[in-house]
Amino acid sequence: MAPIRTAVLAAFAQHRCSAILRTDDREVVRPALEAAIAGGFRIVEVTMTTPDCLEHIQALSERHGLLVGAGTVLTVDDAKAAMAAGAKFLVSPVTDPQVITFCRQHDLVSVPGTLTPTEMMQAHRAGADLVKLFPGPANGPDFVKAVRGPLPFLRIFPTSGVTEENVEQWLAAGAFGVGFVASLFDADDLRLRRFDAITARAARMVAKVAASPRTAGSAQPAGSRLAVSAGRTAEATPARFGQAAR
């Protein structure tokens, strides 16, 4: 596996959570992201529908200790633009084999959107590194546990429906990691510019993830052809993404 992809996957395995910002308010983008980072998030995703998303990805990607990616990547052109801005992982609400192939060709981690076990397997076979569970089913943790019974090698990464209150259940069910969207970037907090509230919430979320036990196989699925070995994880993470952001 290429060195950058190894390091990115190692960072996901270490931190197990990402802050995902989707907003149409141009003025809150940077302070909201900074609030999440101040609260302890080291993996941040800026969706392509967010104003000036590429500029924010570029600025944050230059920060030591941060892993920055792009969300709502729908086309290869989106992927090219995000990569040029410095994104190291690309997330989509759907599975597009062309985007997955582009990621594999350019040392990027791909996280396509999937809902059913069939879609997850199709994405995995196309070369996806993680599979995003989207939208989140009502019985989300139970669903993840059921899917990983026959398919334990899948790195399932739920986003929709993950909250401060249920994150421990998702991880206990075997989720590889989780993404916090509206539950972190509360709409009222953004509207009222209560960025201190976002920082405090981020700190609680990161602490809960860190305290959650790692379930067998959830971080390093032994049966996967894309698995990162424990040795490489230990070596790659501190070198690129494991230090505190500055």
N, C-alpha and C positions, 0 to 999 in steps of 0.2 A: 504494500500500500504506500502511496506517495506520502512524504513526510508531513506536509501541511494537513492533509486529510487525517492522518494519524493523530496529530496534535489536536485538531478540532474535535474529533471523536473522543479523545482522551479528556478534553475539557468538558464536554457534555457528560461523560461518565463520572467525572469528579463532581461537578457542580449540580447536575441533575435538574436545573431549572433555568428558564429564560424569561426575560421581561419583554413583552411584545406590545408595541405601541401602534394603535390605529386611531387616528384623529383627523378631522378636517380643519382644526384650528391651528393655523401656522404659528401663532405666538406661543403656544404651550409645548411645542415639540421638544425643543432643546431642554428647557427647564424640567419637563416631565421625565425625560430620559436621565438627566443628571440626578434627579431625585431618586430614581430607581437604583442608579449606580451608587449613590451615597448610602442607600439602604443595604447594599451588599451584593447586588446582582453583578455578575461578571460576564453573562451572556445576554446580549440585547439584540432584538430584532425590530427593524423599522420596516413597516409595510410600504409597498410601492404606491399605495393610495394616499399615503401621508404627504402633506405639502413639503417640498424640498427634501424628499427622502434621500436622494442620492448625495446631496450636500452633507446631510447629517451622518450618513453612513461613512462618507469619506473622512469627516472630521473625527468621528469616534474611532474609526479603524486605526488611526494614528496614535491612539492612546495605549500606553503599555498596560498589559493586564486585562484588556477587554477583548472579547470575541464578539464580532459584529456581523450580523447577517441581514438579508433582505427577505421580507415576506410578501405574499400575494404576487409571486413571480409566475406569470401565466404563459410567457412565450420565451423563446430563445433570445429574442431581442432584449426582453426584460433581464434575462440572465446575463447577457453581455454587459448591459449598463450597470447592473449591480456589481458584477465582478470588477469592472473598471473603477468603480467607486471604492472598492476595497472589501466588499462582502466576502466572507469565508464560508458561509453556508447559505443556501437558498431554500426557502419554504414556499409551498404552494397549497392552495385549498383543494386542488385536484391533482391527479396523476397524469403527467405528460411525459411519455418516454423520451421525447426529444430533449426536454429540459434535463431529465435525469442523465441522459447520455452526455449532454454538454458539461454537466458537473463532473462526470467521471473523466472526461477528456481534459478538464482544466483544474483538477485538483481541488474541487469544491465539494463540500458535503451537501447531499441532496435530501430534502425532507418533504416528499410529496404528500398531499392530502389523501386519506383513505377513510372508508367507513366500514366496509365489510371485510371478513377474512379473505374473500376472493380478491378484492382490490388490494389488500395488504400484500398478498402473495405475488400478485402481478407487479406491484411496485418493487418488491424485493428482488424478483427475478430480473427486472429491468435494470437493477443496479442501485436502488435507493439505499442510503445508509441508515436512515431512520424512516419510520412511517408515522406521519401525523394522523392522529385520530380526530376527524372533523366531519360533521359537527359531533360534539360529544353526546352520546346517548344518555337518557335519563338515569340508567343504572350503570353509569360509566365504569367504576372500579370492578363491578361484577362482570361487565362485558370484557374488560381487559384480561381479567383472570381466566375467563372462559376461553378466549382466543389463544392465550399463551399455553393452555393445556396441550393442545395438539401442535401448536406452532411456537415453541419456546424460544426459538432463535430470533424472532421478530423484535426489533427495537421499537416499541410503541411509545409515541410521544404525544399525549393528549394536550390540547390547549383549551378549546371551548369547554366551559363547565368546570374548570379547575379553580378552586377558591382557597382562601386561607383556611377555611373550616374543613375542607375535604381532601386537601393535598396528601395527608398521611394515608388516607384510604387508597388513593390512586397509586402511590408508591408501594404500599403493602400488597397491592394486587399484581405488581410486577411491571408497572410502567417504567420504561428506561429513564424517563425524565418527564417534566411537565412544563408547560408554558402558561404564564399568567398574562391575561389580556385585560378585559374590563374590570376584573376583580382586583387588579393592581392599580390600573389607571382609571379610578372611579370618575364617572362623567361629571358629577357635581364638584369633585376636587379639581378637575381640570377647568371647569367653568369658573369656579371661584378662586382659582390660582392657589389652592391649598397644597402646595408642593411638599410642605413639611409633613402633611398627612400621608402622602405617597411614600416618602422616605421611611416613616415609621412603619407603615404597612409592609413595605418591601423588607425591612429588617426582620419583621415577624415571620414573613413567608420564607425567607432564606434560612432563618433559624430552624423553622419546622422541617424544611427539606433536609438540612444538615443533620438533624436529630433523628430522622426516619431511618430505620434499619434498611440495609440493602438486601433485597430478596434474592434468592438463589437464581443466578442467570440473568437478572434484570440489567446489570451494568455491563457484563461481558458475556454475551450469549455464545456458549461454546460451540454450538452447532452451526454458526453462521459463517459463510465464506468471507464475510466482511468483518469478522470479529477482530478487535484489537487485543493483543495479548496483554496480560497484566504487566509484564516487564516493559513493554513499549509505552503503556499508559504512564507508568511511573516516571519514565524518562522524558516523555514528550510534553506532559502537561506543564511542569514548572518552566520549561524552556521558553514557551511562547505565550501561554494564556493563564498560568496559574498564579501569578503574582498580583498583589493589590493594585487596583487601577489608580492612576495618578492624573 
